[in-house]
Amino acid sequence: MTPSAAATEFVNLNGLNPATAVVDTCASDASLCTNPPRKLVRVTASMLVSFVFLPVIGLDSVTIHANAISEAASLDLVVVIDTSSSMAFDNADPAMRDPNQCNPVRQCHPFEEVRAAAEDLAQHLYYPYDRMALVTFATDPVDQLDLSGGTSLPVVLSALEAMRVTPLPPCPGYPPNPSGCTNTNTSGGLLMAGDQFGRFKRDEALWVVVLLSDGGANAAKDASGNPICPGSQSAADWVEPFCRDPISATRHISSDPLYDADDAARDAADWVGCPEPGQAQPASCGHVAPGGQGAVLFTIGLGNEVTDNTACDSTVWGGLTPAGQCEPDLGEKLLRYVAAAGDDGDPATDPCAQTAVGSSCGNYYYAPTGGDLFKIFETIASRIFTRLTH
């Protein structure tokens, strides 16, 4: 909502019609321009007041005026989008499920629906006071646009238009070793997103991350850039679902030999969502020392693989996955965890704990198809800006 519309709505809601409100920002009044930019808004309201008794002395009415300057909270938004090869798997034509074929003609689906919904979200921001960064992730995260550059709608839209689905990397070690073969590095995307706030810090801004993925984490890298994929040919980590435990309840610390891609993604979520240093830290944030980034996290799970991963079907993968030893909703469990870490800074408080699989809850949204994304992004935008005005 524009400042003018917000002021007019306020006047109307308070029953002050036929009052008029004139709203000035830096765009209309240079005295409101600051460096660095601040969201200063001046509202000047006027109203014709009719008198009851004064007409006897010739005073029928008078116009009263009032004005005030206020500052709205700025928004630093980082949109994190999964660009793994499965983002082209909704094409009816099998040949067009190859990113090398569908990218040039812009026919990668559901990826094109993701792009369109993200562009719609970008148009809700009030630049340059709000800023938007873009991070994509597949085998590695990519800083497509950082917060210092995302200060105008044309620049943000250009970055979104430049996104592409990432083809699967070559994997000479597989079979049997899938290390480096997988391309849903959720932890990398989250870490790069959280780093935006440290590199381009604005204490006065609300920090928000919106993460979209179409499945569970199956790739991660350590501080040296080596793939995190524990196990062996006979271990669950080397059969589908690759590079992660088949059961979400198993959580390991980074020094544990069984530390996997899912563990890394949850650790990254804790760092992005847990309170900043100097603030009270929930017990669930105890391993994030001395604190996190304190950002608000929203997550979106897109498609059936989030809730019903075919990797858990022993008949699909030639019996590689032992029957009954894999949770098909591993992807949704992870995305719900990330959302729980970022709704109140405490990963242990989960609004989705009693919610059925495939349902939106808390800061998590489930989109069965790409066509559902517009409504979800609109809802998230509404929630973000409601937060800004409270």
N, C-alpha and C positions, 0 to 999 in steps of 0.2 A: 504494500500500500504506500502511495506517495505521501509526503508530509502534508500536502494540501488536502488530500482526501481524508487523512487521519484527523486533521483539525476540523474539517467540516463535519465529519462523522461525530466528533466529540460534541460540537455545538448542537447538532441535531439530537443526540442522545440525551442531552441535558435540557431539552425543551426550550432552547433559546431562539428558535426561529421567530421572527425573520432576521436574526442576527447574521452578519456577514463576517467571514474570517479571511484575512489576507495572510498568506504564509510566505515568508522569505527564507531562503537558504543562501549559501555561497553563490549559487547559480544566478540569483537575482539581486543580491546585495553584497558588494565586495567587503563590507565591514564585517561580514560573518565568515570570511575566508581566513583560515589559519594554516600555519605550517609547523608541525604536520597537520594534515586535514582532520578536522573534528566535525561531528554531525550536529552543528549548531542550527537551531530552527527558531525563528522569531514569528510568533503568531500575534497579529493585531486584529482584534475583534471590535465591531461596532454594532450598536443596536438602538433603534428608535424607541424611546420610552414615552408613552402618553401619560399626561397628568390627569388626576381626578379633580382636584380643587383649584389648581393654579390657573385654569382657563379664565376664572373670574377677573384675573389681573392681566390677561392676554398671553399667558404662557400655556400653550397647548401640549407641546412635546419638546423633547430635546434628544439629540443623539449623544450617547455615551460611548466612550472609547476605552479600551484597555489593551495593553500589550505585554508580552513576556518572552524572554529568551530561555530556551531549554536545550539540553543536549541529549540526544538519543544515543543509546549504546551502538557502537560499531560492531560489525561482524567479520570475523576471520574464518572463512569456510574452506575446508579442504575436502574435495570430492575424490574418493579413491575407487577406481574402477578396475575390475578383473578383466583383463584382455587375453586370457588363456584361450587356447585353440577351441575349447568347447563352446565358446561364444559364437561359433558359426554352425553349431550342430543342429539348429532348427530348420535348416534349409531342406526342402523336399528333394532337391536334386543332390545326390551324394557328392558329385563333383564340386558343388559349391560349398561343401563343408570344409574345403581346404582354404585356409586364409589366403594363400597365394592366388587363388582363383576369385574369391568373393571380395577381397579388399579393393582391388582396382575398380570394380563396378559397383561398389557400395551395396553389396547384397549379402553381407554377413548378418545372419539373424540368430539370436535376438540382439546382437550387438547394435544394430542400427536403431532399434527401439530404445536401447540404453542411451545412446548418443542423443537422440531427440528429447528424451525426458530430462537429461542432464542440462541440455541447452535451455529448456523451459525453466528449470530451477535457476539457472544463471541469470535469467531475466527478472527474477524477483529481487535481486540485490540492488542497493543504492550506492553506485560507484561515484567517487573514489573512496567514500567513507567506509563502505564495505569492500572486502577483498576476497577473491576466490582463487585458490590454488587447485591444480589438477595433478594427481598421481595415478599412474596405471601400474599394474603388476601382472606378470606372468612368471617366467622363471626368475626374473629379477624385477625389482621396482624401477620405475622411470619417473623422474621429476619433469613432467610435461610443462608445468607452469607454476612458478612459485608465488608466494603471497606478495612479494614486492612488485611483481609484474602484473598480477591479476587485478588491476585497478580500473579497468574499463570493460564494458560489455564486448566491444569488437575484439579485444585481445583475448578475452576468455572464450568467446565463440570460436575464434581461430584455433585455439588450442584444442577445443573439443572436436572441431572438424578434422584436425590432424591425427586423431587417434586411429589406430588400426588394431585388428586382432593379430595376436602373435602366433606364428606357426610353431609347432613342436620343435624343440632343439634336436640336433643329431645326438644319438646316444649309442656310441660304440660299445659301451659296457653292458648293454641290455640286449638279450637276457644273459645272465640272471640279475645283474646289479642295476637297479633303477635310479641310482644316485645321479642327479643332474638331468634326468630325463623328463621330470615332471614340471608343470608350469602353472601352479596356483600357489604363489609365494605370498600368502596372506600376511605373514609376519613382516616381510619386507615392505609391503604396502603400508601397513600401519606405522612401522618405525619411521618411514620417510615422511608420512603425514604428520606425525607428532613432532618431528624435527623442524617442520615449518615454523612452529610457534616459537621454538628456541632461536632460530636464525632470524626471524622477522618479528620479534616480540612486540606486541602492543598490549600493555596491561589493561587498558581501558576497553578492549574488545572482548566480545564473547567468542570463545574458541569452540568450533564445531567441526567434527569429522563425519562425513557420510560415506560409508563403505558398502559397495555392492559386489556380490560374488555369486557365481552359479554352482558352487560346490564347496566341499571341505578343503582345508589346507593340505597339500601334498608335496610342497616344496618349501625349503628354508635354507638359509646359509648362515654359517657362523661368522665371527668377527674377522676371520681370515679369508672369507669368501668361499669356503669349502661347503659342499652340499651337506645338509643334515638329513641323514637317512640311515638310521641304525638298523642293526639286525644282520641277517645272512640269508642265504637261499632257502634255508629251512625255517626261517622266522617269519612271523606275521608281517613284519615291516617290509618284506621283500615280495609279498604277494598283494594283490589288490585288497584294500585301498593302499597304494604305495606310500612308503615313507611316513606312515603314522600307525599308531595302534588301532586295532579294529574296534576297540571299546573306548568311549570318550571319558570314562571315569578314571582312567589311568593318567596321572599327571606326574611328570618328572621334573627335577631341577636341571639346569643347563649342564651341570657336571656329571649327570647320570648317563651311562652308556646307552640308555634307552630313550634319551631325550629326542623328541621327534618334531615333525612339522606342526602338528597340532599344539604341542607344548609351547613351541616358539611363538605361535600366533596368539596364544592366551597370555604369554608373558608380555608381548607387544601391546596387547589390549590393556593390560594392567598399567603399563607405563604411560600410555596415552590418557587413560581415564582416571587414574588415581590422583588424589589431591597433590598440589604443588608442594615443594619443600617449605617447611615452616608451618604448614597447616596440619590439623589432626589427621592421622593416618589410620584408617580402619585396619583391623587385624589381617584382613585378606590382602592388604597392600604392603604387608611387612617386608616382603622381599624386594620391593621397589624402593631402594634407598638412594637418596634421602627423601624421595617423593617422585610423583609423576608430573604430567603436564596439566592435569585438571580440565581436560577438554570434554565437551559433551559428544557422545558417540551415538550415531544412528546406524543401523545395518539393514540391508535389504538382501534377502535370499531369493534368487531368480531361478525358476524352473524346477522340474521334478527331481533332478539329481541332488538338490539340496535336502529333500525330504525322503527320497527313495533311491539311494545310490545303487546303480546296477552293479557296481563293484562288489556289493555284498551278496549278489546272487551267484551261488557256486556254479550254476548251469551256464552263466554268461561267459565266465572267464575260464572255462574248461576245468572247473574243479579246483582252481588255484586258491580260492578263499574257502576255508572250512565252513561248512554249513553251521549256522547259528552262532558264529564267532565274529560277527560284524554287525554294527548298528547302521541301518540304511540312512538314518537321519543325522549322521555325523556332521554334515555341513551345517544343518540348522542348529544343532547343539552348539557348535562353535560360534556362529553368528549371534545366537542369543546370549552367549557368554560375553562377547564383545560389547553388545548393547547394554548388558547389565553392568559392565565395568564403567560405562560412560553415561548412565542415566543419573547416578548419584555419587559416583566416585568410589563405590564399594562393590567389587565383583561378586561378593557373597550374597547380596540382596538381589534376587532374581524375580522380576515381575512375571516371567514366563514359566515359573516353576510348575504351575498346575494347569498350563495351557496345552491343548492338544497339538500334535504335530501338524504343520502346515497352516498354523494360525498366526496372525500378527498379535503382538503383545509388547507392552513397554515401549522401548525404543527399537524393537525389531519389527520388520515388515516382511511378509511373504508375498511374492509375486509369482503366481503360477506361470504366467506368460509375459512376454515383453509388453504386450498391450496393457497390462495392469500397472505399468510403471508410472505413467503420467499422474494418475490419481495419488499414488504413494508419494511421489516427489512433491506434489502439491500439498499433501498433508504434512510432510516434513517441513516444508517451507513455512506453512502456517504455524506449526509448533515452534519453530525457531524464532519467528518474529513476534509471537505471543510472549516468548521468553524475554525478548529484547525490550518489550514495553512494560514489563512488570518490575 
